[in-house]
């Protein structure tokens, strides 16, 4: 059975483009030209994945996101923002969106967002498998997969505590390329990094997608922990 995906956008050419691309990727496509129609379709069809524009008449994408999360918090919602609308993207993440892509749409960015969403849907049933701990000679490496939310942060905190008991010079939080972190997760991670910086624990981050790197830089997480592209680069920084 094809996976259902709902696309909400008030621009018909954009809907047509999404339909062509997503059909080629093998999805069962549902479309709506405004937020209210989109919600009606969502209630009827219950797709696991939703793409919604932010700026629309009748009901904007932020309100759509809020309502979808009320109906089914597990739904993967990717918001579509205009170039430079980082504040809106952060607002959407704070409301539990799991990703964002910018207009004008780039096919590669869409493919990456869909891949991330698909992997998160696949592993969401077992939250503990999303976070692991590996001991290296000079570092404790915490690997993160899936979607980091308020539900998974307690497990991250538990693993982080175990990492500190290894008494390494460095703790690396290594995000899988398809990992995501929503607003609640970002807030909790900020608190965790602040507390450990104050305790003299050196923590670095690696593997984040370009979207989430931009978010972390915007909200100041980069002042708490340095970002690296890969685990190898991070470990070489010691």
PLY file of the C-alpha trace (Angstrom):
ply
format ascii 1.0
element vertex 238
property float x
property float y
property float z
element edge 237
property int vertex1
property int vertex2
end_header
0.00 0.00 0.00
1.27 3.46 -0.92
1.99 5.86 1.92
-0.41 8.80 2.05
0.95 12.32 2.02
-1.12 15.50 2.28
0.13 18.68 0.61
-1.50 22.00 1.56
-0.64 25.08 -0.50
-2.76 27.90 -1.91
-0.71 28.11 -5.13
-2.00 25.66 -7.74
1.28 25.53 -9.71
3.05 24.55 -6.50
0.49 21.83 -5.79
0.89 20.52 -9.34
4.66 20.41 -8.96
4.42 18.57 -5.63
1.94 16.11 -7.12
4.27 15.28 -10.00
7.32 14.86 -7.79
5.63 12.92 -5.01
3.82 10.62 -7.43
7.20 9.77 -8.93
8.43 8.95 -5.41
5.54 6.49 -4.98
3.28 8.39 -2.58
-0.52 8.46 -2.57
-1.06 12.23 -2.94
-3.78 14.26 -1.22
-3.96 18.01 -1.87
-5.75 21.04 -0.45
-5.65 24.73 -1.44
-6.14 26.15 2.06
-5.64 25.14 5.65
-9.27 24.47 6.50
-9.74 22.12 3.55
-6.46 20.49 4.48
-7.67 19.78 8.00
-10.92 18.30 6.68
-8.94 15.95 4.44
-6.55 15.11 7.29
-9.42 14.10 9.58
-10.92 11.90 6.86
-7.76 10.28 5.44
-5.30 10.30 8.41
-2.06 10.59 6.40
1.14 10.00 8.35
2.95 12.83 6.59
1.84 16.42 5.84
3.53 19.18 3.86
2.00 22.58 4.52
2.79 26.08 3.37
3.07 28.64 6.17
1.43 31.65 4.53
-2.09 30.84 3.24
-5.55 32.41 3.27
-8.47 31.03 5.37
-6.11 29.25 7.81
-2.34 29.62 7.78
0.16 26.81 8.17
0.91 27.54 11.82
-2.75 27.03 12.74
-2.89 23.91 10.56
0.15 22.55 12.40
-1.43 23.21 15.80
-4.66 21.45 14.85
-2.95 18.44 13.26
-0.83 17.93 16.36
-3.97 18.06 18.50
-5.57 15.35 16.37
-2.48 13.13 16.06
0.78 14.22 17.72
2.71 11.47 15.89
2.05 12.95 12.44
5.17 14.12 10.62
4.57 17.74 9.56
7.01 19.49 7.23
6.36 23.21 6.86
7.17 25.16 3.71
8.59 28.62 4.39
9.72 31.51 2.27
13.44 32.15 1.88
14.69 33.97 4.97
11.65 33.13 7.13
13.81 31.54 9.84
11.66 33.00 12.64
8.60 31.24 11.21
10.55 28.02 10.86
11.61 28.21 14.51
8.02 28.99 15.54
6.87 25.89 13.66
9.54 23.74 15.36
8.37 25.08 18.71
4.90 23.81 17.80
6.24 20.31 17.09
6.87 20.50 13.35
9.52 17.95 12.51
11.21 19.72 9.60
11.03 22.66 7.22
11.94 23.38 3.60
12.28 26.74 1.89
10.72 28.22 -1.20
11.69 28.30 -3.99
11.55 24.55 -3.64
14.72 22.59 -4.34
14.19 18.96 -5.29
17.18 17.82 -3.24
15.86 19.59 -0.11
12.45 17.93 -0.58
14.02 14.50 -1.01
16.12 14.96 2.12
13.09 16.09 4.17
11.03 13.12 2.96
13.86 10.71 3.74
14.20 12.12 7.25
10.45 11.92 7.81
10.28 8.36 6.51
13.05 7.19 8.81
11.50 8.91 11.81
8.16 7.23 11.11
9.92 3.87 10.84
11.73 4.10 14.18
9.19 6.10 16.21
7.72 2.94 17.71
10.87 2.33 19.74
12.07 5.63 21.18
14.95 4.13 23.14
16.56 2.83 19.93
16.91 6.44 18.82
19.71 7.20 21.31
22.84 5.13 21.88
26.17 5.47 23.70
29.59 4.39 22.41
32.89 4.69 24.27
35.91 5.96 22.28
39.48 6.23 23.63
39.13 9.96 24.39
35.40 10.61 24.02
31.93 9.38 24.83
29.77 9.44 21.69
26.00 9.75 22.01
24.33 8.80 18.72
20.93 10.33 17.96
18.42 9.07 15.39
14.82 9.94 14.61
12.94 12.86 16.12
14.08 14.37 19.43
11.05 15.67 21.31
9.91 16.19 24.89
9.22 12.44 24.96
12.76 11.39 24.01
14.72 14.07 25.91
14.47 12.16 29.24
16.22 9.21 27.58
18.84 11.54 26.11
19.44 12.99 29.59
19.79 9.47 31.01
22.32 8.48 28.34
24.17 11.78 28.85
24.50 11.00 32.57
25.97 7.59 31.69
28.37 9.29 29.27
29.68 11.52 32.06
30.43 8.49 34.24
32.92 7.35 31.57
35.02 10.41 32.56
36.19 11.23 29.03
37.65 14.56 27.97
34.83 15.07 25.47
31.17 14.18 25.02
30.03 14.20 21.41
26.34 14.23 20.50
26.33 12.84 16.97
23.09 13.37 15.05
22.20 10.99 12.24
21.76 12.82 8.92
18.00 12.16 9.08
17.56 13.21 12.72
15.26 16.07 13.69
14.69 18.06 16.87
11.52 20.00 17.57
11.01 23.08 19.74
10.61 21.21 23.02
13.67 19.14 22.20
15.70 22.26 21.36
14.70 23.89 24.66
15.61 20.81 26.67
18.91 20.39 24.81
19.76 24.04 25.52
19.16 23.48 29.24
21.25 20.29 29.18
24.16 21.99 27.42
24.01 25.04 29.72
24.06 22.92 32.86
27.02 20.86 31.70
28.98 23.88 30.45
28.61 25.36 33.93
29.94 22.06 35.34
32.98 22.22 33.07
31.91 19.35 30.78
33.08 19.78 27.18
30.32 18.90 24.71
30.32 19.19 20.91
27.69 18.38 18.28
28.04 16.76 14.86
26.01 15.54 11.90
23.16 18.07 11.92
21.44 18.88 8.64
21.97 22.37 7.23
18.44 23.34 8.33
19.08 22.53 11.95
22.54 24.03 11.91
20.93 27.32 10.87
18.37 27.02 13.66
21.02 26.22 16.29
23.11 29.19 15.19
20.07 31.49 15.24
18.99 30.60 18.76
22.49 30.52 20.26
23.18 26.82 20.83
26.47 27.25 18.98
27.62 29.39 21.93
27.16 26.35 24.18
28.59 23.62 21.96
30.68 23.76 18.80
29.18 22.22 15.65
31.03 19.85 13.32
29.93 18.23 10.08
30.97 14.70 11.05
31.92 12.58 14.06
35.45 12.20 12.67
35.94 15.98 12.49
34.62 16.42 16.01
36.93 13.78 17.45
39.92 15.32 15.66
39.17 18.67 17.36
40.48 17.49 20.72
0 1
1 2
2 3
3 4
4 5
5 6
6 7
7 8
8 9
9 10
10 11
11 12
12 13
13 14
14 15
15 16
16 17
17 18
18 19
19 20
20 21
21 22
22 23
23 24
24 25
25 26
26 27
27 28
28 29
29 30
30 31
31 32
32 33
33 34
34 35
35 36
36 37
37 38
38 39
39 40
40 41
41 42
42 43
43 44
44 45
45 46
46 47
47 48
48 49
49 50
50 51
51 52
52 53
53 54
54 55
55 56
56 57
57 58
58 59
59 60
60 61
61 62
62 63
63 64
64 65
65 66
66 67
67 68
68 69
69 70
70 71
71 72
72 73
73 74
74 75
75 76
76 77
77 78
78 79
79 80
80 81
81 82
82 83
83 84
84 85
85 86
86 87
87 88
88 89
89 90
90 91
91 92
92 93
93 94
94 95
95 96
96 97
97 98
98 99
99 100
100 101
101 102
102 103
103 104
104 105
105 106
106 107
107 108
108 109
109 110
110 111
111 112
112 113
113 114
114 115
115 116
116 117
117 118
118 119
119 120
120 121
121 122
122 123
123 124
124 125
125 126
126 127
127 128
128 129
129 130
130 131
131 132
132 133
133 134
134 135
135 136
136 137
137 138
138 139
139 140
140 141
141 142
142 143
143 144
144 145
145 146
146 147
147 148
148 149
149 150
150 151
151 152
152 153
153 154
154 155
155 156
156 157
157 158
158 159
159 160
160 161
161 162
162 163
163 164
164 165
165 166
166 167
167 168
168 169
169 170
170 171
171 172
172 173
173 174
174 175
175 176
176 177
177 178
178 179
179 180
180 181
181 182
182 183
183 184
184 185
185 186
186 187
187 188
188 189
189 190
190 191
191 192
192 193
193 194
194 195
195 196
196 197
197 198
198 199
199 200
200 201
201 202
202 203
203 204
204 205
205 206
206 207
207 208
208 209
209 210
210 211
211 212
212 213
213 214
214 215
215 216
216 217
217 218
218 219
219 220
220 221
221 222
222 223
223 224
224 225
225 226
226 227
227 228
228 229
229 230
230 231
231 232
232 233
233 234
234 235
235 236
236 237
